Amino acid sequence: MATVTAALRMPVELAARYDCLAKATGRTKTFYMNEALTESIDRLEYEYGIMKKVEDWRAGRLETVTLDELEESLGLED
């Protein structure tokens, strides 16, 4: 896998926790930071995607249908 270098600022206490974890396990801080970033990106993309859809809905840019229209399109009308 290709990689790039990225710099970030973090609280001293958080950096110390990564240091301790790395020392205790024999892995690098970079390994654990990559693990944390990988696990959080799906959630962040999902949450911000929902917020974007809400903004679009509020601005009238999102196409909507009524419940009756949805039921009819799915063949579920009474």
mmJSON file of the N, C-alpha and C atoms, coordinates in Angstrom:
{"data_MODEL":{"atom_site":{
"group_PDB":["ATOM","ATOM","ATOM","ATOM","ATOM","ATOM","ATOM","ATOM","ATOM","ATOM","ATOM","ATOM","ATOM","ATOM","ATOM","ATOM","ATOM","ATOM","ATOM","ATOM","ATOM","ATOM","ATOM","ATOM","ATOM","ATOM","ATOM","ATOM","ATOM","ATOM","ATOM","ATOM","ATOM","ATOM","ATOM","ATOM","ATOM","ATOM","ATOM","ATOM","ATOM","ATOM","ATOM","ATOM","ATOM","ATOM","ATOM","ATOM","ATOM","ATOM","ATOM","ATOM","ATOM","ATOM","ATOM","ATOM","ATOM","ATOM","ATOM","ATOM","ATOM","ATOM","ATOM","ATOM","ATOM","ATOM","ATOM","ATOM","ATOM","ATOM","ATOM","ATOM","ATOM","ATOM","ATOM","ATOM","ATOM","ATOM","ATOM","ATOM","ATOM","ATOM","ATOM","ATOM","ATOM","ATOM","ATOM","ATOM","ATOM","ATOM","ATOM","ATOM","ATOM","ATOM","ATOM","ATOM","ATOM","ATOM","ATOM","ATOM","ATOM","ATOM","ATOM","ATOM","ATOM","ATOM","ATOM","ATOM","ATOM","ATOM","ATOM","ATOM","ATOM","ATOM","ATOM","ATOM","ATOM","ATOM","ATOM","ATOM","ATOM","ATOM","ATOM","ATOM","ATOM","ATOM","ATOM","ATOM","ATOM","ATOM","ATOM","ATOM","ATOM","ATOM","ATOM","ATOM","ATOM","ATOM","ATOM","ATOM","ATOM","ATOM","ATOM","ATOM","ATOM","ATOM","ATOM","ATOM","ATOM","ATOM","ATOM","ATOM","ATOM","ATOM","ATOM","ATOM","ATOM","ATOM","ATOM","ATOM","ATOM","ATOM","ATOM","ATOM","ATOM","ATOM","ATOM","ATOM","ATOM","ATOM","ATOM","ATOM","ATOM","ATOM","ATOM","ATOM","ATOM","ATOM","ATOM","ATOM","ATOM","ATOM","ATOM","ATOM","ATOM","ATOM","ATOM","ATOM","ATOM","ATOM","ATOM","ATOM","ATOM","ATOM","ATOM","ATOM","ATOM","ATOM","ATOM","ATOM","ATOM","ATOM","ATOM","ATOM","ATOM","ATOM","ATOM","ATOM","ATOM","ATOM","ATOM","ATOM","ATOM","ATOM","ATOM","ATOM","ATOM","ATOM","ATOM","ATOM","ATOM","ATOM","ATOM","ATOM","ATOM","ATOM","ATOM","ATOM","ATOM","ATOM","ATOM","ATOM","ATOM","ATOM"],
"id":[1,2,3,4,5,6,7,8,9,10,11,12,13,14,15,16,17,18,19,20,21,22,23,24,25,26,27,28,29,30,31,32,33,34,35,36,37,38,39,40,41,42,43,44,45,46,47,48,49,50,51,52,53,54,55,56,57,58,59,60,61,62,63,64,65,66,67,68,69,70,71,72,73,74,75,76,77,78,79,80,81,82,83,84,85,86,87,88,89,90,91,92,93,94,95,96,97,98,99,100,101,102,103,104,105,106,107,108,109,110,111,112,113,114,115,116,117,118,119,120,121,122,123,124,125,126,127,128,129,130,131,132,133,134,135,136,137,138,139,140,141,142,143,144,145,146,147,148,149,150,151,152,153,154,155,156,157,158,159,160,161,162,163,164,165,166,167,168,169,170,171,172,173,174,175,176,177,178,179,180,181,182,183,184,185,186,187,188,189,190,191,192,193,194,195,196,197,198,199,200,201,202,203,204,205,206,207,208,209,210,211,212,213,214,215,216,217,218,219,220,221,222,223,224,225,226,227,228,229,230,231,232,233,234],
"type_symbol":["N","C","C","N","C","C","N","C","C","N","C","C","N","C","C","N","C","C","N","C","C","N","C","C","N","C","C","N","C","C","N","C","C","N","C","C","N","C","C","N","C","C","N","C","C","N","C","C","N","C","C","N","C","C","N","C","C","N","C","C","N","C","C","N","C","C","N","C","C","N","C","C","N","C","C","N","C","C","N","C","C","N","C","C","N","C","C","N","C","C","N","C","C","N","C","C","N","C","C","N","C","C","N","C","C","N","C","C","N","C","C","N","C","C","N","C","C","N","C","C","N","C","C","N","C","C","N","C","C","N","C","C","N","C","C","N","C","C","N","C","C","N","C","C","N","C","C","N","C","C","N","C","C","N","C","C","N","C","C","N","C","C","N","C","C","N","C","C","N","C","C","N","C","C","N","C","C","N","C","C","N","C","C","N","C","C","N","C","C","N","C","C","N","C","C","N","C","C","N","C","C","N","C","C","N","C","C","N","C","C","N","C","C","N","C","C","N","C","C","N","C","C","N","C","C","N","C","C","N","C","C","N","C","C"],
"label_atom_id":["N","CA","C","N","CA","C","N","CA","C","N","CA","C","N","CA","C","N","CA","C","N","CA","C","N","CA","C","N","CA","C","N","CA","C","N","CA","C","N","CA","C","N","CA","C","N","CA","C","N","CA","C","N","CA","C","N","CA","C","N","CA","C","N","CA","C","N","CA","C","N","CA","C","N","CA","C","N","CA","C","N","CA","C","N","CA","C","N","CA","C","N","CA","C","N","CA","C","N","CA","C","N","CA","C","N","CA","C","N","CA","C","N","CA","C","N","CA","C","N","CA","C","N","CA","C","N","CA","C","N","CA","C","N","CA","C","N","CA","C","N","CA","C","N","CA","C","N","CA","C","N","CA","C","N","CA","C","N","CA","C","N","CA","C","N","CA","C","N","CA","C","N","CA","C","N","CA","C","N","CA","C","N","CA","C","N","CA","C","N","CA","C","N","CA","C","N","CA","C","N","CA","C","N","CA","C","N","CA","C","N","CA","C","N","CA","C","N","CA","C","N","CA","C","N","CA","C","N","CA","C","N","CA","C","N","CA","C","N","CA","C","N","CA","C","N","CA","C","N","CA","C","N","CA","C","N","CA","C","N","CA","C","N","CA","C","N","CA","C","N","CA","C"],
"label_alt_id":[null,null,null,null,null,null,null,null,null,null,null,null,null,null,null,null,null,null,null,null,null,null,null,null,null,null,null,null,null,null,null,null,null,null,null,null,null,null,null,null,null,null,null,null,null,null,null,null,null,null,null,null,null,null,null,null,null,null,null,null,null,null,null,null,null,null,null,null,null,null,null,null,null,null,null,null,null,null,null,null,null,null,null,null,null,null,null,null,null,null,null,null,null,null,null,null,null,null,null,null,null,null,null,null,null,null,null,null,null,null,null,null,null,null,null,null,null,null,null,null,null,null,null,null,null,null,null,null,null,null,null,null,null,null,null,null,null,null,null,null,null,null,null,null,null,null,null,null,null,null,null,null,null,null,null,null,null,null,null,null,null,null,null,null,null,null,null,null,null,null,null,null,null,null,null,null,null,null,null,null,null,null,null,null,null,null,null,null,null,null,null,null,null,null,null,null,null,null,null,null,null,null,null,null,null,null,null,null,null,null,null,null,null,null,null,null,null,null,null,null,null,null,null,null,null,null,null,null,null,null,null,null,null,null],
"label_comp_id":["MET","MET","MET","ALA","ALA","ALA","THR","THR","THR","VAL","VAL","VAL","THR","THR","THR","ALA","ALA","ALA","ALA","ALA","ALA","LEU","LEU","LEU","ARG","ARG","ARG","MET","MET","MET","PRO","PRO","PRO","VAL","VAL","VAL","GLU","GLU","GLU","LEU","LEU","LEU","ALA","ALA","ALA","ALA","ALA","ALA","ARG","ARG","ARG","TYR","TYR","TYR","ASP","ASP","ASP","CYS","CYS","CYS","LEU","LEU","LEU","ALA","ALA","ALA","LYS","LYS","LYS","ALA","ALA","ALA","THR","THR","THR","GLY","GLY","GLY","ARG","ARG","ARG","THR","THR","THR","LYS","LYS","LYS","THR","THR","THR","PHE","PHE","PHE","TYR","TYR","TYR","MET","MET","MET","ASN","ASN","ASN","GLU","GLU","GLU","ALA","ALA","ALA","LEU","LEU","LEU","THR","THR","THR","GLU","GLU","GLU","SER","SER","SER","ILE","ILE","ILE","ASP","ASP","ASP","ARG","ARG","ARG","LEU","LEU","LEU","GLU","GLU","GLU","TYR","TYR","TYR","GLU","GLU","GLU","TYR","TYR","TYR","GLY","GLY","GLY","ILE","ILE","ILE","MET","MET","MET","LYS","LYS","LYS","LYS","LYS","LYS","VAL","VAL","VAL","GLU","GLU","GLU","ASP","ASP","ASP","TRP","TRP","TRP","ARG","ARG","ARG","ALA","ALA","ALA","GLY","GLY","GLY","ARG","ARG","ARG","LEU","LEU","LEU","GLU","GLU","GLU","THR","THR","THR","VAL","VAL","VAL","THR","THR","THR","LEU","LEU","LEU","ASP","ASP","ASP","GLU","GLU","GLU","LEU","LEU","LEU","GLU","GLU","GLU","GLU","GLU","GLU","SER","SER","SER","LEU","LEU","LEU","GLY","GLY","GLY","LEU","LEU","LEU","GLU","GLU","GLU","ASP","ASP","ASP"],
"label_asym_id":["A","A","A","A","A","A","A","A","A","A","A","A","A","A","A","A","A","A","A","A","A","A","A","A","A","A","A","A","A","A","A","A","A","A","A","A","A","A","A","A","A","A","A","A","A","A","A","A","A","A","A","A","A","A","A","A","A","A","A","A","A","A","A","A","A","A","A","A","A","A","A","A","A","A","A","A","A","A","A","A","A","A","A","A","A","A","A","A","A","A","A","A","A","A","A","A","A","A","A","A","A","A","A","A","A","A","A","A","A","A","A","A","A","A","A","A","A","A","A","A","A","A","A","A","A","A","A","A","A","A","A","A","A","A","A","A","A","A","A","A","A","A","A","A","A","A","A","A","A","A","A","A","A","A","A","A","A","A","A","A","A","A","A","A","A","A","A","A","A","A","A","A","A","A","A","A","A","A","A","A","A","A","A","A","A","A","A","A","A","A","A","A","A","A","A","A","A","A","A","A","A","A","A","A","A","A","A","A","A","A","A","A","A","A","A","A","A","A","A","A","A","A","A","A","A","A","A","A","A","A","A","A","A","A"],
"label_entity_id":["1","1","1","1","1","1","1","1","1","1","1","1","1","1","1","1","1","1","1","1","1","1","1","1","1","1","1","1","1","1","1","1","1","1","1","1","1","1","1","1","1","1","1","1","1","1","1","1","1","1","1","1","1","1","1","1","1","1","1","1","1","1","1","1","1","1","1","1","1","1","1","1","1","1","1","1","1","1","1","1","1","1","1","1","1","1","1","1","1","1","1","1","1","1","1","1","1","1","1","1","1","1","1","1","1","1","1","1","1","1","1","1","1","1","1","1","1","1","1","1","1","1","1","1","1","1","1","1","1","1","1","1","1","1","1","1","1","1","1","1","1","1","1","1","1","1","1","1","1","1","1","1","1","1","1","1","1","1","1","1","1","1","1","1","1","1","1","1","1","1","1","1","1","1","1","1","1","1","1","1","1","1","1","1","1","1","1","1","1","1","1","1","1","1","1","1","1","1","1","1","1","1","1","1","1","1","1","1","1","1","1","1","1","1","1","1","1","1","1","1","1","1","1","1","1","1","1","1","1","1","1","1","1","1"],
"label_seq_id":[1,1,1,2,2,2,3,3,3,4,4,4,5,5,5,6,6,6,7,7,7,8,8,8,9,9,9,10,10,10,11,11,11,12,12,12,13,13,13,14,14,14,15,15,15,16,16,16,17,17,17,18,18,18,19,19,19,20,20,20,21,21,21,22,22,22,23,23,23,24,24,24,25,25,25,26,26,26,27,27,27,28,28,28,29,29,29,30,30,30,31,31,31,32,32,32,33,33,33,34,34,34,35,35,35,36,36,36,37,37,37,38,38,38,39,39,39,40,40,40,41,41,41,42,42,42,43,43,43,44,44,44,45,45,45,46,46,46,47,47,47,48,48,48,49,49,49,50,50,50,51,51,51,52,52,52,53,53,53,54,54,54,55,55,55,56,56,56,57,57,57,58,58,58,59,59,59,60,60,60,61,61,61,62,62,62,63,63,63,64,64,64,65,65,65,66,66,66,67,67,67,68,68,68,69,69,69,70,70,70,71,71,71,72,72,72,73,73,73,74,74,74,75,75,75,76,76,76,77,77,77,78,78,78],
"pdbx_PDB_ins_code":[null,null,null,null,null,null,null,null,null,null,null,null,null,null,null,null,null,null,null,null,null,null,null,null,null,null,null,null,null,null,null,null,null,null,null,null,null,null,null,null,null,null,null,null,null,null,null,null,null,null,null,null,null,null,null,null,null,null,null,null,null,null,null,null,null,null,null,null,null,null,null,null,null,null,null,null,null,null,null,null,null,null,null,null,null,null,null,null,null,null,null,null,null,null,null,null,null,null,null,null,null,null,null,null,null,null,null,null,null,null,null,null,null,null,null,null,null,null,null,null,null,null,null,null,null,null,null,null,null,null,null,null,null,null,null,null,null,null,null,null,null,null,null,null,null,null,null,null,null,null,null,null,null,null,null,null,null,null,null,null,null,null,null,null,null,null,null,null,null,null,null,null,null,null,null,null,null,null,null,null,null,null,null,null,null,null,null,null,null,null,null,null,null,null,null,null,null,null,null,null,null,null,null,null,null,null,null,null,null,null,null,null,null,null,null,null,null,null,null,null,null,null,null,null,null,null,null,null,null,null,null,null,null,null],
"Cartn_x":[0.85,0.0,0.891,0.599,1.341,0.934,1.855,1.573,2.033,1.501,1.926,2.17,2.927,3.19,2.214,1.63,0.722,1.102,1.114,1.425,0.137,0.043,-1.12,-0.711,-1.484,-1.256,-2.275,-1.815,-2.715,-2.339,-3.278,-2.972,-1.826,-1.017,0.132,-0.313,-1.448,-1.929,-2.263,-2.828,-3.16,-1.899,-0.928,0.348,1.017,0.959,1.555,0.857,-0.445,-1.179,-0.746,-0.568,-0.075,1.339,2.176,3.537,3.499,2.688,2.597,2.074,1.054,0.498,1.538,2.26,3.288,4.385,4.834,5.89,5.413,4.17,3.635,3.429,3.218,2.874,3.965,4.958,6.01,5.627,4.5,4.084,4.487,4.293,4.626,3.391,3.631,2.525,1.805,2.558,1.964,0.962,1.312,0.395,-0.937,-0.896,-2.133,-2.893,-2.194,-2.874,-3.576,-2.929,-3.574,-4.793,-4.695,-5.839,-7.01,-6.737,-7.793,-8.414,-7.59,-8.108,-8.932,-8.478,-9.198,-10.566,-10.615,-11.885,-12.868,-12.385,-13.291,-13.762,-13.069,-13.419,-14.8,-15.172,-16.5,-17.601,-17.465,-18.47,-18.542,-17.382,-17.357,-17.978,-17.639,-18.229,-19.747,-20.217,-21.644,-22.352,-21.806,-22.432,-22.476,-21.367,-21.346,-22.19,-22.304,-23.194,-24.645,-25.041,-26.404,-26.639,-25.661,-25.817,-25.97,-25.251,-25.363,-26.752,-27.285,-28.634,-29.674,-29.503,-30.427,-30.352,-29.157,-29.001,-29.691,-29.483,-30.113,-31.638,-32.156,-33.602,-34.147,-33.475,-33.93,-33.9,-32.952,-32.823,-33.71,-34.442,-35.329,-34.61,-33.368,-32.601,-32.728,-33.453,-33.574,-34.982,-35.055,-36.362,-36.972,-38.215,-38.903,-40.215,-40.755,-42.068,-42.865,-44.165,-45.013,-45.021,-45.498,-45.612,-46.569,-47.662,-48.62,-47.958,-47.152,-46.454,-45.471,-44.775,-43.828,-44.538,-45.609,-46.37,-46.911,-47.402,-47.927,-46.819,-45.645,-44.559,-44.064,-44.261,-43.834,-44.967,-46.123,-47.281,-47.851,-47.767,-48.251,-49.511,-50.132,-51.33,-52.463,-53.369,-54.489,-55.429],
"Cartn_y":[-1.174,0.0,1.231,2.17,3.429,4.288,5.079,5.929,7.354,8.28,9.669,10.088,11.138,11.664,12.794,12.777,13.84,14.237,15.508,15.993,16.42,16.165,16.614,16.996,17.874,18.276,17.545,17.045,16.358,16.727,16.565,16.852,15.966,16.511,15.794,14.482,14.51,13.309,12.188,12.558,11.549,10.961,11.811,11.33,10.384,10.708,9.847,8.491,8.478,7.202,6.34,6.97,6.222,5.702,6.514,6.072,4.841,4.896,3.767,2.514,2.669,1.526,0.909,1.751,1.261,0.513,1.069,0.414,-0.906,-0.934,-2.143,-3.279,-2.957,-3.99,-4.258,-3.4,-3.571,-3.081,-2.429,-1.824,-0.357,0.328,1.741,2.596,3.845,4.789,4.953,4.975,5.135,4.02,2.796,1.682,1.953,2.35,2.568,3.799,4.832,6.011,5.663,4.871,4.425,3.563,2.692,1.869,2.753,3.748,4.639,5.433,5.942,6.717,5.848,4.641,3.722,3.376,3.121,2.755,3.916,5.147,6.282,6.876,6.649,7.322,6.925,5.656,5.233,5.974,6.055,6.739,8.218,8.861,10.283,10.567,9.761,9.947,9.775,8.788,8.531,9.713,10.157,11.248,12.543,12.906,14.129,13.997,12.797,12.568,12.81,12.348,12.584,14.076,14.754,16.191,16.942,16.515,17.137,16.919,15.717,15.438,16.28,16.478,17.318,18.759,19.257,20.609,20.722,19.713,19.717,19.686,18.894,18.804,20.146,20.756,22.057,23.131,23.048,24.037,23.71,22.593,22.219,21.598,21.13,20.522,19.005,18.427,16.976,16.578,15.679,15.219,14.299,14.533,13.704,13.196,12.175,11.648,11.448,11.463,11.205,9.704,9.36,7.944,7.241,7.913,7.321,7.034,7.976,7.787,6.617,6.514,5.42,4.079,3.982,2.735,2.343,3.336,3.058,2.553,3.178,2.768,1.368,0.94,-0.402,-1.417,-0.979,-1.881,-2.262,-1.379,-1.683,-0.929,-0.221,0.541,-0.393,0.131,-0.688,-1.089],
"Cartn_z":[0.0,0.0,0.0,-0.882,-0.929,0.268,0.75,1.897,1.625,2.412,2.396,3.842,4.011,5.342,5.627,6.814,7.24,8.658,8.92,10.265,10.945,12.235,12.978,14.39,14.959,16.343,17.205,18.342,19.252,20.68,21.597,22.998,23.498,24.366,24.918,25.564,26.251,26.949,25.96,24.818,23.813,23.191,22.909,22.365,23.349,24.627,25.659,25.699,25.518,25.502,24.323,23.145,21.99,22.248,22.868,23.219,24.116,25.148,26.091,25.406,24.58,23.87,22.942,22.224,21.301,22.051,23.156,23.949,24.53,24.981,25.62,24.632,23.37,22.395,21.365,21.32,20.327,18.943,18.828,17.559,17.57,16.455,16.387,16.673,17.054,17.209,15.881,14.807,13.484,13.206,13.583,13.377,14.064,15.329,16.078,15.61,15.191,14.663,13.354,12.503,11.265,11.561,12.549,12.941,13.369,14.198,14.676,13.539,12.641,11.508,10.573,10.328,9.446,10.023,11.323,11.954,12.001,12.048,12.205,10.884,9.786,8.538,8.018,8.123,7.656,8.411,9.72,10.544,10.186,10.046,9.729,8.363,7.363,6.035,6.083,6.83,6.963,7.638,8.767,9.509,8.7,8.055,7.271,6.007,5.472,4.344,4.72,5.896,6.38,6.596,7.201,7.434,6.108,5.08,3.76,3.187,3.341,2.845,3.577,4.892,5.66,5.154,4.913,4.365,3.011,2.158,0.838,0.965,1.895,2.102,2.563,3.539,4.053,2.973,2.058,0.991,-0.203,-0.148,-1.242,-2.422,-2.225,-3.316,-3.361,-2.424,-2.345,-2.768,-3.728,-4.197,-3.158,-2.82,-1.828,-2.416,-1.797,-2.167,-0.893,-1.016,0.14,0.432,1.607,1.959,1.007,0.665,-0.275,-1.619,-2.116,-3.393,-3.316,-2.196,-2.021,-1.994,-1.22,-1.148,-2.527,-3.26,-4.595,-5.526,-5.466,-6.357,-6.021,-4.77,-4.351,-4.44,-4.887,-5.012,-3.664,-2.675,-1.327,-0.955,-1.921,-1.601,-1.236,-0.406,0.088,-0.999],
"occupancy":[1.0,1.0,1.0,1.0,1.0,1.0,1.0,1.0,1.0,1.0,1.0,1.0,1.0,1.0,1.0,1.0,1.0,1.0,1.0,1.0,1.0,1.0,1.0,1.0,1.0,1.0,1.0,1.0,1.0,1.0,1.0,1.0,1.0,1.0,1.0,1.0,1.0,1.0,1.0,1.0,1.0,1.0,1.0,1.0,1.0,1.0,1.0,1.0,1.0,1.0,1.0,1.0,1.0,1.0,1.0,1.0,1.0,1.0,1.0,1.0,1.0,1.0,1.0,1.0,1.0,1.0,1.0,1.0,1.0,1.0,1.0,1.0,1.0,1.0,1.0,1.0,1.0,1.0,1.0,1.0,1.0,1.0,1.0,1.0,1.0,1.0,1.0,1.0,1.0,1.0,1.0,1.0,1.0,1.0,1.0,1.0,1.0,1.0,1.0,1.0,1.0,1.0,1.0,1.0,1.0,1.0,1.0,1.0,1.0,1.0,1.0,1.0,1.0,1.0,1.0,1.0,1.0,1.0,1.0,1.0,1.0,1.0,1.0,1.0,1.0,1.0,1.0,1.0,1.0,1.0,1.0,1.0,1.0,1.0,1.0,1.0,1.0,1.0,1.0,1.0,1.0,1.0,1.0,1.0,1.0,1.0,1.0,1.0,1.0,1.0,1.0,1.0,1.0,1.0,1.0,1.0,1.0,1.0,1.0,1.0,1.0,1.0,1.0,1.0,1.0,1.0,1.0,1.0,1.0,1.0,1.0,1.0,1.0,1.0,1.0,1.0,1.0,1.0,1.0,1.0,1.0,1.0,1.0,1.0,1.0,1.0,1.0,1.0,1.0,1.0,1.0,1.0,1.0,1.0,1.0,1.0,1.0,1.0,1.0,1.0,1.0,1.0,1.0,1.0,1.0,1.0,1.0,1.0,1.0,1.0,1.0,1.0,1.0,1.0,1.0,1.0,1.0,1.0,1.0,1.0,1.0,1.0,1.0,1.0,1.0,1.0,1.0,1.0,1.0,1.0,1.0,1.0,1.0,1.0],
"B_iso_or_equiv":[0.0,0.0,0.0,0.0,0.0,0.0,0.0,0.0,0.0,0.0,0.0,0.0,0.0,0.0,0.0,0.0,0.0,0.0,0.0,0.0,0.0,0.0,0.0,0.0,0.0,0.0,0.0,0.0,0.0,0.0,0.0,0.0,0.0,0.0,0.0,0.0,0.0,0.0,0.0,0.0,0.0,0.0,0.0,0.0,0.0,0.0,0.0,0.0,0.0,0.0,0.0,0.0,0.0,0.0,0.0,0.0,0.0,0.0,0.0,0.0,0.0,0.0,0.0,0.0,0.0,0.0,0.0,0.0,0.0,0.0,0.0,0.0,0.0,0.0,0.0,0.0,0.0,0.0,0.0,0.0,0.0,0.0,0.0,0.0,0.0,0.0,0.0,0.0,0.0,0.0,0.0,0.0,0.0,0.0,0.0,0.0,0.0,0.0,0.0,0.0,0.0,0.0,0.0,0.0,0.0,0.0,0.0,0.0,0.0,0.0,0.0,0.0,0.0,0.0,0.0,0.0,0.0,0.0,0.0,0.0,0.0,0.0,0.0,0.0,0.0,0.0,0.0,0.0,0.0,0.0,0.0,0.0,0.0,0.0,0.0,0.0,0.0,0.0,0.0,0.0,0.0,0.0,0.0,0.0,0.0,0.0,0.0,0.0,0.0,0.0,0.0,0.0,0.0,0.0,0.0,0.0,0.0,0.0,0.0,0.0,0.0,0.0,0.0,0.0,0.0,0.0,0.0,0.0,0.0,0.0,0.0,0.0,0.0,0.0,0.0,0.0,0.0,0.0,0.0,0.0,0.0,0.0,0.0,0.0,0.0,0.0,0.0,0.0,0.0,0.0,0.0,0.0,0.0,0.0,0.0,0.0,0.0,0.0,0.0,0.0,0.0,0.0,0.0,0.0,0.0,0.0,0.0,0.0,0.0,0.0,0.0,0.0,0.0,0.0,0.0,0.0,0.0,0.0,0.0,0.0,0.0,0.0,0.0,0.0,0.0,0.0,0.0,0.0,0.0,0.0,0.0,0.0,0.0,0.0],
"pdbx_formal_charge":[null,null,null,null,null,null,null,null,null,null,null,null,null,null,null,null,null,null,null,null,null,null,null,null,null,null,null,null,null,null,null,null,null,null,null,null,null,null,null,null,null,null,null,null,null,null,null,null,null,null,null,null,null,null,null,null,null,null,null,null,null,null,null,null,null,null,null,null,null,null,null,null,null,null,null,null,null,null,null,null,null,null,null,null,null,null,null,null,null,null,null,null,null,null,null,null,null,null,null,null,null,null,null,null,null,null,null,null,null,null,null,null,null,null,null,null,null,null,null,null,null,null,null,null,null,null,null,null,null,null,null,null,null,null,null,null,null,null,null,null,null,null,null,null,null,null,null,null,null,null,null,null,null,null,null,null,null,null,null,null,null,null,null,null,null,null,null,null,null,null,null,null,null,null,null,null,null,null,null,null,null,null,null,null,null,null,null,null,null,null,null,null,null,null,null,null,null,null,null,null,null,null,null,null,null,null,null,null,null,null,null,null,null,null,null,null,null,null,null,null,null,null,null,null,null,null,null,null,null,null,null,null,null,null],
"auth_seq_id":[1,1,1,2,2,2,3,3,3,4,4,4,5,5,5,6,6,6,7,7,7,8,8,8,9,9,9,10,10,10,11,11,11,12,12,12,13,13,13,14,14,14,15,15,15,16,16,16,17,17,17,18,18,18,19,19,19,20,20,20,21,21,21,22,22,22,23,23,23,24,24,24,25,25,25,26,26,26,27,27,27,28,28,28,29,29,29,30,30,30,31,31,31,32,32,32,33,33,33,34,34,34,35,35,35,36,36,36,37,37,37,38,38,38,39,39,39,40,40,40,41,41,41,42,42,42,43,43,43,44,44,44,45,45,45,46,46,46,47,47,47,48,48,48,49,49,49,50,50,50,51,51,51,52,52,52,53,53,53,54,54,54,55,55,55,56,56,56,57,57,57,58,58,58,59,59,59,60,60,60,61,61,61,62,62,62,63,63,63,64,64,64,65,65,65,66,66,66,67,67,67,68,68,68,69,69,69,70,70,70,71,71,71,72,72,72,73,73,73,74,74,74,75,75,75,76,76,76,77,77,77,78,78,78],
"auth_comp_id":["MET","MET","MET","ALA","ALA","ALA","THR","THR","THR","VAL","VAL","VAL","THR","THR","THR","ALA","ALA","ALA","ALA","ALA","ALA","LEU","LEU","LEU","ARG","ARG","ARG","MET","MET","MET","PRO","PRO","PRO","VAL","VAL","VAL","GLU","GLU","GLU","LEU","LEU","LEU","ALA","ALA","ALA","ALA","ALA","ALA","ARG","ARG","ARG","TYR","TYR","TYR","ASP","ASP","ASP","CYS","CYS","CYS","LEU","LEU","LEU","ALA","ALA","ALA","LYS","LYS","LYS","ALA","ALA","ALA","THR","THR","THR","GLY","GLY","GLY","ARG","ARG","ARG","THR","THR","THR","LYS","LYS","LYS","THR","THR","THR","PHE","PHE","PHE","TYR","TYR","TYR","MET","MET","MET","ASN","ASN","ASN","GLU","GLU","GLU","ALA","ALA","ALA","LEU","LEU","LEU","THR","THR","THR","GLU","GLU","GLU","SER","SER","SER","ILE","ILE","ILE","ASP","ASP","ASP","ARG","ARG","ARG","LEU","LEU","LEU","GLU","GLU","GLU","TYR","TYR","TYR","GLU","GLU","GLU","TYR","TYR","TYR","GLY","GLY","GLY","ILE","ILE","ILE","MET","MET","MET","LYS","LYS","LYS","LYS","LYS","LYS","VAL","VAL","VAL","GLU","GLU","GLU","ASP","ASP","ASP","TRP","TRP","TRP","ARG","ARG","ARG","ALA","ALA","ALA","GLY","GLY","GLY","ARG","ARG","ARG","LEU","LEU","LEU","GLU","GLU","GLU","THR","THR","THR","VAL","VAL","VAL","THR","THR","THR","LEU","LEU","LEU","ASP","ASP","ASP","GLU","GLU","GLU","LEU","LEU","LEU","GLU","GLU","GLU","GLU","GLU","GLU","SER","SER","SER","LEU","LEU","LEU","GLY","GLY","GLY","LEU","LEU","LEU","GLU","GLU","GLU","ASP","ASP","ASP"],
"auth_asym_id":["A","A","A","A","A","A","A","A","A","A","A","A","A","A","A","A","A","A","A","A","A","A","A","A","A","A","A","A","A","A","A","A","A","A","A","A","A","A","A","A","A","A","A","A","A","A","A","A","A","A","A","A","A","A","A","A","A","A","A","A","A","A","A","A","A","A","A","A","A","A","A","A","A","A","A","A","A","A","A","A","A","A","A","A","A","A","A","A","A","A","A","A","A","A","A","A","A","A","A","A","A","A","A","A","A","A","A","A","A","A","A","A","A","A","A","A","A","A","A","A","A","A","A","A","A","A","A","A","A","A","A","A","A","A","A","A","A","A","A","A","A","A","A","A","A","A","A","A","A","A","A","A","A","A","A","A","A","A","A","A","A","A","A","A","A","A","A","A","A","A","A","A","A","A","A","A","A","A","A","A","A","A","A","A","A","A","A","A","A","A","A","A","A","A","A","A","A","A","A","A","A","A","A","A","A","A","A","A","A","A","A","A","A","A","A","A","A","A","A","A","A","A","A","A","A","A","A","A","A","A","A","A","A","A"],
"auth_atom_id":["N","CA","C","N","CA","C","N","CA","C","N","CA","C","N","CA","C","N","CA","C","N","CA","C","N","CA","C","N","CA","C","N","CA","C","N","CA","C","N","CA","C","N","CA","C","N","CA","C","N","CA","C","N","CA","C","N","CA","C","N","CA","C","N","CA","C","N","CA","C","N","CA","C","N","CA","C","N","CA","C","N","CA","C","N","CA","C","N","CA","C","N","CA","C","N","CA","C","N","CA","C","N","CA","C","N","CA","C","N","CA","C","N","CA","C","N","CA","C","N","CA","C","N","CA","C","N","CA","C","N","CA","C","N","CA","C","N","CA","C","N","CA","C","N","CA","C","N","CA","C","N","CA","C","N","CA","C","N","CA","C","N","CA","C","N","CA","C","N","CA","C","N","CA","C","N","CA","C","N","CA","C","N","CA","C","N","CA","C","N","CA","C","N","CA","C","N","CA","C","N","CA","C","N","CA","C","N","CA","C","N","CA","C","N","CA","C","N","CA","C","N","CA","C","N","CA","C","N","CA","C","N","CA","C","N","CA","C","N","CA","C","N","CA","C","N","CA","C","N","CA","C","N","CA","C","N","CA","C","N","CA","C","N","CA","C","N","CA","C","N","CA","C"],
"pdbx_PDB_model_num":[1,1,1,1,1,1,1,1,1,1,1,1,1,1,1,1,1,1,1,1,1,1,1,1,1,1,1,1,1,1,1,1,1,1,1,1,1,1,1,1,1,1,1,1,1,1,1,1,1,1,1,1,1,1,1,1,1,1,1,1,1,1,1,1,1,1,1,1,1,1,1,1,1,1,1,1,1,1,1,1,1,1,1,1,1,1,1,1,1,1,1,1,1,1,1,1,1,1,1,1,1,1,1,1,1,1,1,1,1,1,1,1,1,1,1,1,1,1,1,1,1,1,1,1,1,1,1,1,1,1,1,1,1,1,1,1,1,1,1,1,1,1,1,1,1,1,1,1,1,1,1,1,1,1,1,1,1,1,1,1,1,1,1,1,1,1,1,1,1,1,1,1,1,1,1,1,1,1,1,1,1,1,1,1,1,1,1,1,1,1,1,1,1,1,1,1,1,1,1,1,1,1,1,1,1,1,1,1,1,1,1,1,1,1,1,1,1,1,1,1,1,1,1,1,1,1,1,1,1,1,1,1,1,1]
}}}
